[in-house]
Amino acid sequence: MLPLTIDLQRLENALEGDEAVDHYLDLDTGEIFAVGPQAPVPGSAEKYDVQPERYLPIDPLAGAQSLAMREDFLYTQPDPHAHPLLSRALSGRRPLRTFDYGLEHFPRLREAWHAYRQRRLREYALEWLEDNGLEPAGELRSRAGRSPARR
């Protein structure tokens, strides 16, 4: 099998994605497909040469992982005004949305969150590749470093 070129940004988006949309990695081309609720699974409409093993499903992060990522971020931030507000958001109703909305009141903290989120999503994407027996390009693994313990 030839090495695949996979768009890591698309993989990160798929991992963070909406559960209403399914994502698949084409193991022949490296392309990532987004499939809506009513659309057929990639490859299922092929008349000849149906290859279901060609398309690897990409499951989004569980809600608990997304919540833990925000909690981990929050505990690295010393802002005495933001901490109580964002902690309440994470323990309340619709914690992910409420946390993201709460960040709008703290522009510097919001920027720090976006940078932290991107780093963590890259780590999750690299873990996903490893878990599925796929390897990132040579120098990518060394630049990203090892990820913290999985949740």
N, C-alpha and C positions, 0 to 999 in steps of 0.2 A: 504494500500500500504506500502510495506517495504521501509525503507530509501534507497536512492540510493548513491552509491559511484561514484562520478564524478571526473574525472581527471581535476583539475582546470587548469593545464598547457595546456592541450589540448583545454579546453574551451577558455582560453586566446588566444591561437594560432588561433582558429576559429574566434574569434572576430576581430583579427587583420588581418585575412586571405585575400587571393585573392578573388575578387568577381567572378572570373571564376569558382571557386570551391564552391559547396554548402556544408554546414555542418549541421548535424542533431544530436540531442540528443535522444537516445533510452530511453524512460521513463520507460521501464521495466528493463533494465540492467544497465543504466547509461553510456553506451558506446557512444562515439562520432564518427560519421562516416563522412568521407570526400567523396563527390560524384562529380566526374568529369562532364564536360559539356554534354557528350553523355550518361552517365550512368543513369539508372532508379533510382527514389526516393526509399529509403529503404522501404521495405515491399511491394512494388507494384508488385513484382514478386511472392509473396506468392500465392500458388494455393488455399489454404483454409485459413480461418481465417485471412482475410486481415484487418489490424487495422491501418488506416492512422493516427489516433489520437495518436498512440504510438510514433511517431517520431516528435519531436519538431524542427522546423528549427532554425538555429542559424545564424542570419544576421550579417555580419561583420560591424564594426564601419563605419559610414558614413565618406566620405572624409573630411567633415567639422570638425568632431570630431578628426580625426587624425591630421589635421592641427592645431586645437585649442590646442591639447595636446603638440605639438611642440612649439607653441607660448607661452603657459604657462611655459614650461620648459625654454625657452630662456629668459624670463623676470626674472627668478630667478638666472641667471648667470651674474656675473659682468665682465667677460673677455672683455676688450675694443677692442680686435682685432677680436674676434669671433662674437661679437654681430652684427656689420654692415654686415658682410659676410652672416651670417645665416638669418638675417632679410631680406636681398635682396633675398635669396633663397626662403623664404616663400612667398614672394610677386611676384615671377617670374613664369615662365613656369615650370610645373612639380615640384611643391614645395616640395612634400614629398621626392622624390628621390634626388632632388638637396640639400635639407637640410641634408639628411643622408650622401650624398657624401661630403658635406662641413665639416661635423664632422670629416672626416678622417684627416683633417689638425690639429685637436685639440684633441690628445689622451685622456687627462684627462677629457675634456668636453664630449667626446664620452662615456667614462666610466660612467660619471654622468648621461648622457642621458639614457643609458641602464638601470641603476638602477631606474631612474625616470619612464621610460616607463614600467618596470615590475610592479612597485607599482600601476601605473594608470591602467594597464591592469587587475591587480588583482581586483581593485576597480570596474572596468567595469564588470568583470565576476561576482562579488558578486551582483552588481545591476541587472545584467541580470537574475541571479537566483531568486532574490527577485521579479522582474517584472513578472516572469513566475510562481510564486507561489511555488518555490523550496527553501529550506533552506540549507545553508552550514552547515557542521558539527559544533557542539557546540562552541568550542573555536576558530574556524577560524574567525568568525565574530568579536569577541572581539580583536583578534590580528590584524586584518586588519583595524579596526576603521571605522568610517563612512566616506564615500567618500564626496568630495566637491560637490557643486551643479552641477547638470547635465547640459550638454551643449545642 
